[in-house]
């Protein structure tokens, strides 16, 4: 048993270090995507206000180009707009008088989150915290998030 003690100790320490590695990775992921969610919520407020000040709603042809175009006009932190534009695969569409925006991972193509402008204080779908890969597509049942 004494001969096995060093191996057991090494195995336990290795297991702890691996667990610590994954905990730190999850912590970084939470920081990254939580900050992204706050930014998207703020951007939604700016886009909604942009159309509202003009007495308009989101146009039916609203897409990712319009999303970025409006933000480049009205969003005060241009660096954040660039980070979203360059750091994610971006999709946007009009839904009734509002819009939804989907951000996906550039490398894997997996959907990370979807935000609906009908709920300005939160990001509605958070795939980044799930263990499943989701296609970079719009939520078909979006109305349940806007009720």
PyMOL commands that set and color helices and strands:
alter all, ss='L'
color gray80, all
select helices_A, chain A and resi 2-53+64-74+78-87+127-129+142-145
alter helices_A, ss='H'
color red, helices_A
select strands_A, chain A and resi 88-95+98-105+111-116+125-126
alter strands_A, ss='S'
color yellow, strands_A
deselect
rebuild
show_as cartoon
